[in-house]
Amino acid sequence: MSDAEAFEYYDDPANREPAPGRPRRRPARPLTQHVPVRFPAETIEHVRARAGADGMTVSAWIRRAVERALRQGGAGAEDARGEDTRAVVERLRQDVAELAAALERSESR
């Protein structure tokens, strides 16, 4: 729904009634910062669908996804030794390339 469509929809007092069912609880911790993030239209449509399927708002679904990625050590996160994940992955890539080269050398002898 575009902003203009939302404005028209909520301009009708009948559309201002609370949704049926249990009210959503406020988070135990208040949110402290607003961060504007833009997504391609196709991505946000997928997010809306998944958020709806999970019974969540788009914002809550995105917050949950970000928090999960941070807990799992997403790109740019530090591991237990304080090493950047990208640096670890790059070092592993180099190690694999060196092993592959050594294997090729040994097979050609």
C-alpha positions in Angstrom: 0.0 0.0 0.0 1.4 3.4 -0.9 1.5 6.3 1.5 -1.3 8.0 -0.4 -3.5 4.8 -0.3 -2.8 4.4 3.4 -3.8 8.0 4.0 -7.1 7.5 2.2 -7.7 4.2 3.9 -7.2 5.6 7.4 -9.1 8.8 6.6 -12.2 6.7 7.0 -13.0 6.4 10.8 -14.2 2.8 10.3 -10.7 1.8 9.4 -9.2 3.2 12.6 -10.6 0.4 14.9 -8.1 -1.9 16.5 -7.5 -5.2 14.8 -9.4 -8.2 16.3 -7.5 -10.5 18.6 -4.9 -10.1 21.3 -3.1 -6.8 21.3 0.6 -7.0 20.5 2.9 -6.6 23.6 5.4 -3.9 23.6 9.0 -5.1 23.6 10.6 -5.5 27.0 13.3 -3.1 26.0 12.4 0.2 24.2 13.9 0.8 20.8 16.5 3.6 20.9 17.5 4.5 17.3 15.8 4.9 14.0 17.8 3.7 11.0 16.5 4.3 7.5 17.2 1.4 5.3 16.1 1.0 1.6 15.4 -2.3 -0.1 14.6 -3.2 -3.7 10.9 -3.5 -4.2 11.2 -7.3 -4.9 13.1 -7.8 -1.6 10.6 -5.9 0.5 7.7 -7.9 -1.0 9.4 -11.1 0.1 10.0 -9.6 3.5 6.3 -8.5 3.8 5.2 -12.0 2.8 7.5 -13.7 5.4 6.6 -11.2 8.1 2.9 -11.8 7.5 3.4 -15.6 7.6 5.2 -15.2 10.9 2.5 -12.9 12.3 5.0 -10.0 12.6 5.4 -6.5 11.3 8.0 -5.9 8.6 10.1 -3.9 11.1 10.0 -6.6 13.8 10.8 -9.3 11.2 13.8 -7.3 9.9 15.0 -6.7 13.5 14.8 -10.4 14.2 16.7 -11.3 11.1 19.5 -8.8 11.9 19.7 -9.9 15.5 19.9 -13.6 14.3 22.6 -12.8 11.8 24.6 -11.0 14.5 24.3 -13.9 16.9 25.4 -16.3 14.2 28.5 -14.2 13.4 27.4 -12.6 10.1 29.8 -10.9 7.7 31.9 -8.4 9.4 31.3 -9.8 12.9 34.2 -10.8 15.1 34.8 -14.3 16.3 35.7 -15.3 19.8 39.3 -14.3 19.3 38.3 -10.8 18.0 39.1 -11.7 14.4 37.0 -10.2 11.6 35.0 -12.9 9.9 35.9 -11.6 6.4 39.6 -11.8 7.3 39.2 -15.4 8.5 37.3 -16.4 5.3 40.0 -14.7 3.1 42.8 -16.5 5.0 40.9 -19.8 4.5 40.5 -19.1 0.8 44.2 -18.4 0.4 45.0 -21.6 2.3 42.7 -23.7 0.0 44.3 -22.1 -3.0 47.8 -23.0 -1.7 46.7 -26.5 -0.9 45.2 -27.0 -4.4 48.4 -25.7 -6.0 50.6 -28.0 -3.9 48.3 -30.9 -4.8 48.6 -30.1 -8.5 52.4 -30.0 -8.2 52.6 -33.3 -6.4 50.3 -35.0 -9.0 52.4 -33.7 -11.9 55.6 -35.3 -10.6 
